[in-house]
């Protein structure tokens, strides 16, 4: 029998993981074709920061090489993105004019970097994004001729870019419009600890300001800030967030808002087309972290190759920062609210900070800085929605201490800890 043809648009991390799911579940189920705008096989984008910092090589972050695709009889078109989808005839057409019919189509088109207003019509050289392998190569190339670089954005990606540039020997300033760094993952106390450590490493931090203008003849030479001051820079890296790539889906008439709308089976408004990763939207949520995207690939892999019983739902996520020597962990909620109780341990001498947030005896969030060894345990307690009343007096001191206390404690304590294990 002729196999169904599965076409996947995009070859990022979501596609790499989905292909691993499909080949593990039913490798012979489909004829598979992948179209991608990049020239590589799939690679681990979240490890671009260590590549920029020269702590890893590009080869080390490859997920599936061209040889892997060939060995699994999967057709890969590189440097050839899909430009149109004909839903009536169930066909796609690529930039190079390749037309192929599909039985099932997966959109994994990813996202584009969000840009500050001042950069949207700016054509100066030296203003870069940090999203793919080509960006890493361009940033490193510009770093060779830059004395001072500006990184716009004090989130995870921006700080990792700043660290990578500093490792290249460039003076770096991070500009962040928030009141503290990583203000979507950390509370203010942990954000200030992080800032102090980065400043000790020679990275200048400017908070509460934005760029109002980029200046230069052909190449960037300075930026104007919202307080009227100016910075002389020879390179700018923008890392203020992402925008789901929906243009192709919109042209095809699929339902889109901020992202391509999907249901809990990752199905779009067309029953034969699915979407996953940074391009999709489920309810009000879009996705930029790995954990929910991995959940999406499990759901879709199960639907395509198994009984289709899995359903996607949004769960708490954990965050780590990929900067050598900085231990940071955040999971679930991170800001105090009227209906949460906070337990805080702050050892300024050792530079460690721990905060746990509880709601009705359930752990709902944690922020850890400098001592993160219990992060996964706290995350399990959050995900499993365990009642923690019995171990509340000593949970802040970590799993080992809590288990020691529980060994001589009540049956309730022992049961709670066992359930979280």
ABEGO torsion letter per residue (X at the ends): XBBBBBBBBEABAAAAAAAAAAAAABAAABBBBBBBABABBBBBAAAAAAAAAGABBAAAABABBAAAAAAAGBBBBBGBBBABBBAAAGBBBBAAGBBBBBABBBBBAEBBBBBBAAAAABABBGBBBBABAAAAAAAAAAAAABABBBBBEABAAAAAAAAAAAAAGBBBBBBBABABBGAAABBAAAAAAAAAAAAAAGBBBBBGBBBABBBEBABBABBBBAAGBBBBBABBBBBAEBBBBAAAAAAAGBBBBABBBBBAAGBBABAABBBBEAABBBEABBBABAAAAAAAAAAAAAAAABAGABBBBBBBBBBBBBBBGBBBBBBEBABBBAABBBBBBBBAAAGBBBBBBBBGGBBABBBBBGBAAAAAAAAAAAAAGBBAAAAAAAAAAEAAAAAAAAAABBAAAAAAAAAAX
